Amino acid sequence: MGEILRSKPMLLVQLYIQIEAAHDTIDELGKLGLVQFRDLNPDVNAFQRNFVNEVKRADEMERKLRYFEEELRKAGVWNLPERPPHVVYEEYVDSYEGQIPIAMDQLESQLEEIEKELIQLSGNQETLDRNYNELVEMKHVLEKDKKFFGSSEDDEMSSYSEHQPLVSTEESHGNSGLSFVTGVILRNKMATFERVLWRAMRGNLFVRQAEITEYIRDPSTGELEEKNVFIVLFRGENSEHKIRKLCEAFGANLYPCPHHAEERSNLLREIEQRLADLKQVLSRSAIHNDRVLGGIMNEIERWKMDVLKEKSIYHTMNLFNYDTGRRCLVAEGWCPEEQADLDRIRAALDRGHKRSNASVPSVLSVLDHKKAAPPTYFVTNRFTEAFQNLVESYGVARYREINPSVLTVVTFPFLFGVMFGDIGHGFILFLIGLFLVVKEKPLGRIKLPEMVDTLYDGRWLFLLMAICSMYCGSLYNEFFGIPMDLFGTNWAYDENIVKGTQSEYANWLNTGRPTDEYRCYPFGADPLWKGANNELDYYNSLKMKMSVLMGVVHMTVGIIISLFNQIHFREWLSVFYEFFPQMVFLLGLFGFMDALIVMKWLIDWTLPQYQSHGVDGFLAPRLLNLLIQMFLTPFKVLDQFYIFNGQLGIQLTLLGLIVCSVPMMLLGKPIARYIYEGRKHHYQVVLDDDEEAEEFVFSEEFVHQVIHTIEFVLGAVSNTASYLRLWALSLAHAELSEVFWDRVMVYCLEKDSVFFIFLGWSVWCALSVAVLLIMESLSAFLHALRLHWVEFQNKFYKADGHKFMPFSYQAVLALGDDALIVE
């Protein structure tokens, strides 16, 4: 727990690495993932660094690998499933870790040769496909033109068809003066093409068309396209020039077609023979392509990882200083302070030195880091990781600041359960969470959809939320909005209930029992409160007071945590002039209100001393009115607000402390610092050489404290009121569950029909899932998140740190180039 309560202590280390050993040493550190390197050249342009050429070469190889992957996917050869980055890295380590790594120069030349071969194969294949398509299209043109010239009775003819041959035998020999153009065009362009032709030629043409029944694949994109054969008949050479221009504009492919039927038949037979020969060539070409692409497919995953490692190594080396005199690289970085981690880092340096056969070993030394802000490093496991990510979505903790996720493990699921309290709905969520936890390992090795992956990452959080929802649902005694009488109710209605009389109200069964035999419902709310006339009054009062109690306790814990932070960072002025006044203000006002709530629950208001204090028959005082009256008439307690003896003295004491706490927060810290700075200058305190004196300006400190005081005082009121969302969402969830059950399910059950019962059950299930399980759960989650981020964490959480991001191959694989960005 100590590793997650505060971030791990960090060391700033300096490494001296011989230039010959730099590559292998950084490789070993990347496998280890324990050092976050600093950029020692922040003012140097990225294109002027020492190893920029190597990074460019790696980028070029990545481009080639992306091209290979595109070709593999286009050919349908790609068969690697999507997997999480940690699984990809584990498979790479298991398969290739023991092998000798491929040299960058060798890999670069190999990829260049493969790229040339692929470009040539792709060009040849595209040429063959284009030739094949042209032959197929010309075959269809000759077949359709035969029908165009011979008969018009085909169903594929356009609406312009006539019921006689278009061109007679004599006219087909060229004696009529008619000319024609024939070709193939995309089907979706045909209608527009006809209209444009008609307008351009002023109607002096005749167009006929027929659909090609088979799909034709585009060699460039690989998509299947639908096309039509068309023929345009016209007169005149000028018309032919204009028609050909329009065909070119619409992307139509024009083909020569002989006038004589015998020539067309011979040409058709010749094309069919060429098609048969070309199919054999395409078949052999496909076999060769599959062999080449299959070889690439077997190695591309390794190549991608090798190139990624090379790029990340040289990118990291660009962060170092190059000592030309010693021919070594000087690096600085953060690492955990624990001796075991330092030993692992030194072992990685030794392995890199041995791999490279360098003459001088690498040296590690520890630097002073008083001026630098160390990164924040929390050690998490699969259970705490989701809670840590939830907290860090707001901001990363300051170095050695108390981590809110320790308490969030308990408070977040519980506050969610308060707002989503229902045994039935919680049980459904529990089953989902239990499935994700039980199937943790198999699900963690596959790439999940985004929404499912989000649930999987927060599986333990989801499971705890479901358990707390069931627990709070048992307190509310709600099962899909229906009460359960498990232990026997303490109330009972008369047999004959008359509307408008006292019989509408249930009778308390303890009335006729001796005092020592009184009993209450053992656990949770009595089921007979559901459906009672004063149901809302009871649940409103219970949940509202419960929300305020939990809110004040939650915020008080946040202020206490701020005390531990102030003591740890030795901020003694903040302890005396922030923590103590804040505790006095919060507990003096809202803590007193919580105490009154508990006392009001415990006091027997039927006792004689409270009988004379009732107003309009209401014996117990309204606490909100009591608090308002405490400020309006501080020196007097009215009879209707009397609760306990000595109430006036306690109220006056609390009022005095509250009033004094505000100026103490406002003025205490600026005045104390002003006095301290004056004494420091008077006695001429000498600072260390590496210690910079922070200039103190009283006006700035005072303005800062004014803002902080106003924020806390107003926030104490608004934050307490904000916790009433626990009451509001819990009540909304219960009422929606009741409405869906009464207005849908019960209504259909009363119809006494199987069809209506099934219909009602279907509608009720759909509404429960869509509204309650999805929308309400998301709403409760967001409100619980808001209570933690705003009402709880702002009492102590600075959230101005930066996360420990060590150089690690697994992180580079997961985040890509973002993992190489140094803050």
Steps between C-alpha positions, in 0.01 A plus 500: 500500500795731563596485132162636397442739793788721392698486179829316500812702591690582184867558420653717231779292348768582247632243254832506313471258207775428248380587151566142380283360781221760481269308266516169691480673838188697411354180358546325837351797686203497264434138588524586871278812497629668817665823380327815379759701310515879503559710190844657542465689169174692537622790288627284213272457200379145434671506158837600649545219747774240485297199388236667285612306191445167674152613607422600141616160376270333752210720386566398141502133596172549687355650181608194304346267759173692484507457122560125545205477736275685254598259224440201727157625597414581139597148395304346787811333643506691830399252771633651824225568757487829686666457841583728795853647493622301801398175328683600180815579699480175699468298178794686350715433805401132509571451129809710428667601827761225488586561134770730370337836417498614139741785428333823394699524175416142407131551579490824305645341186269198536192721529614707201533189283160373611343837427643503147376148443155583634476813286595296194255221590227752567565679171505174305186378672322828431603483135378143469171587674453801276563293188261234627231759569543650153458158339194424714345835416576461129350153506177640645507787248519257208226281646267790568578674169399182321155537657495872433567450129293184459188533719333732751296243690743464793361603838826678584438768232440857611174687458622633165467153334286452186337182377716452194874462430687823558718471191412293200745266335579751228534784752735295714738491200536875529256611228264686736745770620433408866798472735509357849711498818478213747652440841448431870405743778416479872134421552443786743624749238291370210187711552698824533714402203191456281353838599826683434538330161144591404549866589845527344387344170158673502331165467685403177609159625367166610617325818449139603633325810509162672615392844805281557382226733837429666696733729827644375780565752680834489876419488593819685264475799402134489130587525234318299311727260180474296527610137286536187577459129379789284494588130446848360393541136545837327595675177804714429865515604450806726240312695739211549768730643252654743364160611849364563582803715187441709584131538845595622350745750271231646782243523347270240722243332454500119570191292524448121221289356507367139203578276470150357351216700766252386781729617329543836470122540866445418606775739281352775659156460845660510417689822366187667826320418704791638286498814568132556875555461490803730315305770784249510753782530295659781479167681878453492548864601264457797697195618825695481346801676364280779843347550668841524229654719492191720871538568446864594204404719715261702754771585318833499408489870865453595615770258251749640620435854868516398451832322298639791780404739764659280302821465434526874867430582634775277222736602604445862868547417412839349411612853859447619803726489791385286840546665733511201816492712411182685299356210210421727137595547389673820143425604284606792179338613269412784478156654354354823713537811472137613828312501348204315404727208846660495658154490282404203600819317871434564453141378342633178799734452737205541308291247513783248874539558563127446280485187687786335850386606579859596831569674358731772199397712203730551492705820194590710512781756231665712442877469340749733148592386393780734418734212331238281149365552514119500231305316221322688521122501229284659536122488160355407363156435207379294262585787618853583584604143141597413468721809837662431398579142174647631691739728762590240229593251467811717873554537823328604589530867786723608818311592454325839149639538243267656326302229118538502454160336565326835169631634335502158515118503240511780313827458438504125315165474308580820380842383400341170306238692322768704369656179436169321372298792295205377561131558368388160675761288819462703490123452490539120802731517664249734461221245659715229788599728548141619519378140767760416702403809472123447586531128778748575787311337333389173336840451830676570665328204258618231414841361159598636258763366551841655199491733569143614868583544406789731290265713780243500758754619272592792377147571591501870353847546186383320473193723535706820242750374256213443563356849445839665187549291359171629596590858334842486201342322461262796509806732227665293323161475457528123510216247427650155311767696290240689532463881577161656357390836777265611485551877136590561369856498431703813192663347156374398191651336143453617290249314255767384668811362278804453639777288544828684508340846774389740469147361709608202803503731665183628505408869829456686507146640722597795218704651347205682830349615699558818798732462753220540336308213516784247654393172603679181563374152841327534668633184405781265171683460171341599328374180166659591641848454478428127153601387417688818336842478804664655755289308669798336516694826673208671751422225569867428583564864709184535704538179546875529644475853708199401646695206600794720659270758709319238594827329631667814697188599643475146613864495638478854717206398626710208604783734671252735697363204612856424648509853715195422619664178583825680696315768685294237601809301567696824247770417449602864326827418241310303446265796420783741333749268320268257436156649380603846274788384354283223421218744342747742286658230384174344434308822370802688230553240427177317647266760260649752217445254603132465503463877148644516385255231626204703352638822167555329501134397585380853271721710154377597291807413196370687667566836330768716785754478444532123120514502479873571747590222297373209369733230178399327529151640859451371719416797850459347657827376592556138879506494540736208282758673698442819832580328354814341363612837840433661648778283199733518451479879834377634426587866170319524366151431130503417277237657425325169875456437591353838677163477736455798613679816787746455408553135538878520856486636613253236340707222671819621837323527470359148391837359800669658741239363345521153522880495864493619605230253426714193740790577755245618491336156498839332777683687699244696729367231584833327578674833707207626704495180542876514640478854726210403639681196565810710697302754693320228614828347575642848729212590631468140443130459760349259369249246689213344649548154247267338204646688309782336321756715132525416394862484218576743239761403241560770231619259528189283492272803199685639305483173579130469375438854184704440416287199579180691285607799202603289527177303500288815222686685264505203612152397423358843136600454470409132693173538277390787193578290661314210490176695120522487538349154534170687144546623368631169638222279411227748142627519480537121624144450246360749209697353586407142521132597162524671338682207627246245374213713156647585422665166632228271532160667212519747272659238562208260466240776153635577396429138522126579628422149813310403564738212469810720714343772776421250467847344512668839800296608684588176430872533592496869829322428582741217429805717692357795807430286496821295404749770603347833793271421664720235394861541456498879822307561694742280339795677584358844858432385548858378350650816722282719796614291399862548475456879852361510663746264336820625364452851762259638829543314501879495553496878852358469586387146731734306511281186785700344753219467619310196479125463803273499534387136811282474649403167338165431439303182158395624399865556635597156299219343184607684526878456709530184689827457314650799712282729815667362386854585695640795334767713 
